[in-house]
Amino acid sequence: MLHRFGLATGLRRARDQDLVDAKLRMHAKSHEIPLEEEESSNVDLPLWSLEEAHTYAAAKKGSCLLLIDGNCVDATVYMGEHPGGAALLRKYAVRAAVKTETSEPSSLQATSDTGDSKSWQEATWAFDGGMNQHSSAARRRMQELTVARLEL
């Protein structure tokens, strides 16, 4: 209601399934019913090298491929929904990533849209509490958007 009067801006609408899941979780929590941990269904996903992840990201103009907990997450369709905005996701996106001499993920270099070389950032730290402690709904959404596992 407040957004109609211009008193609240930048609001995002939650997906219906996320609301249903949140209600179920709160019901279980209030009745002290143990919650089952969700199983990761990533075993059926392809195993990609970093080069394959880069090729995937480069093949789709405007794509937003994130590496989170060893998974390749294509967040392109989610950028408009992300509460932190598309710019925050883009900060962690794989772009023109190449290995340096050490071939460690933290030593990857990326070429930005402006052509500058800078350190590429893996998104696990930000997703797991460095920027925000993401909800179970966010973790489920991440699982839905995962396209491959990263070969480490």
Number of C-alpha atoms within 10 A of each C-alpha: 7 8 10 8 8 8 8 10 10 8 9 10 7 10 10 9 10 15 12 10 13 15 12 13 16 12 12 13 12 9 9 9 11 9 10 6 6 9 6 9 10 15 9 10 14 13 18 18 14 21 13 14 26 17 15 19 22 17 10 11 8 11 19 23 27 29 23 20 15 15 23 27 25 23 24 18 11 16 18 13 15 15 13 13 13 16 12 13 19 18 16 19 25 31 25 20 24 18 15 12 8 9 11 10 17 13 15 21 19 20 16 16 9 6 9 8 13 12 13 22 20 20 21 17 14 17 18 15 10 11 12 11 12 13 12 14 16 14 14 13 15 20 16 14 19 20 22 22 22 20 13 10
